[in-house]
Amino acid sequence: MQNGLSSNFESIEKQLGIKITDTDKEYLNTFLKKKSFHIVNKKITYPKIEDIKYIIQKLEAEIKELKSTSDFWKKEKNTAEKYHKLLPINMVFNKNYWRHNVKKLINKKYKQDIIDAKLSDRILLDPEYKNLFETFLVDPDYRRKLRDTVNNSIIYKNNKIGDYSIRKQEFKKTSAEFKVKQVEDQIKDVEHKLKVYEKVYEYLKKYN
């Protein structure tokens, strides 16, 4: 009986006295591209079943971790997408929103300062501008300086300060979409490797 290393289906079938199905060949082919079976007296003696089991466990753990990472980036993507949809709802729970709107109604100069400074209610929801807005509410001198800066600066001349919030959320959404796709591709790759080693494990259990 021929014994030894086997890295092709014809040799494996001959040494084990079996016929490998096309489905099994699809998975085993990936394994046999880099590794071999060692067969003695119709038994696969290498690789060791314990080693393959360990690899399977590592791949399962890797998939679990990747799925957790994918869930994180999906959540980031959803948060960015909901930013605009939830804006009106979130605003009614924002203390500064009400202080701001009441002041707009009773103080015409304040209302004009908002227009001149190109501020928008959207800023209220962005923690990045919290200090700016709270100061803007109570300090007329600050409002004047901010208005002058916005209208005279090349950076702000054609843009509202709040536009940054929009761009930031768009960047988060785009980045999250890229990361989701990247991680999903990794998951597919590792899942295929897992199926390969599960198939090898199946043969080791049967012919060991």
Residue pairs with C-beta under 8 A, 6 or more apart in sequence:
1 15
1 41
1 42
2 11
2 14
2 15
3 15
3 39
3 40
3 41
4 15
4 38
4 39
5 36
5 37
5 38
6 12
6 15
6 36
6 37
6 38
6 39
7 32
7 35
7 36
7 37
8 32
9 20
9 25
9 28
9 29
9 32
12 18
12 20
12 37
12 39
13 19
13 20
15 39
15 42
16 39
16 42
16 44
16 207
17 42
20 28
24 199
24 203
27 195
27 196
27 199
27 200
28 196
28 199
28 200
28 203
30 192
30 193
30 196
31 196
31 197
31 199
31 200
35 47
36 46
37 44
37 46
37 47
37 203
38 44
38 45
38 46
39 45
39 207
42 207
43 207
43 208
44 203
44 204
44 207
44 208
45 208
47 200
47 204
49 201
49 204
49 205
49 208
52 197
52 200
52 201
52 204
53 201
55 197
56 194
56 197
56 198
56 201
59 190
59 193
59 194
59 197
60 194
62 190
63 187
63 190
63 191
63 194
66 183
66 186
66 187
66 190
67 187
69 183
70 180
70 183
70 184
70 187
73 176
73 179
73 180
73 183
74 176
74 180
76 172
76 175
76 176
76 179
77 172
77 173
77 176
77 177
77 180
79 172
80 169
80 170
80 172
80 173
80 176
81 173
83 169
84 169
87 122
87 125
90 125
91 97
91 121
91 124
91 125
94 124
94 125
96 124
96 130
96 133
96 134
96 137
97 121
97 124
99 137
100 121
100 124
100 133
100 137
103 110
103 137
104 110
104 111
104 114
109 140
110 143
113 136
113 140
113 143
113 144
113 147
116 147
116 150
116 151
117 136
117 143
117 146
117 147
117 150
117 161
118 150
118 156
118 159
118 160
118 161
118 162
119 133
119 136
119 160
119 161
119 162
120 160
120 162
122 162
122 165
122 166
123 129
123 132
123 133
123 161
123 162
123 165
124 133
125 165
126 162
126 165
126 168
128 164
128 165
128 168
129 161
129 162
129 165
132 146
132 161
135 142
136 142
136 143
136 146
149 156
150 156
150 157
150 161
151 157
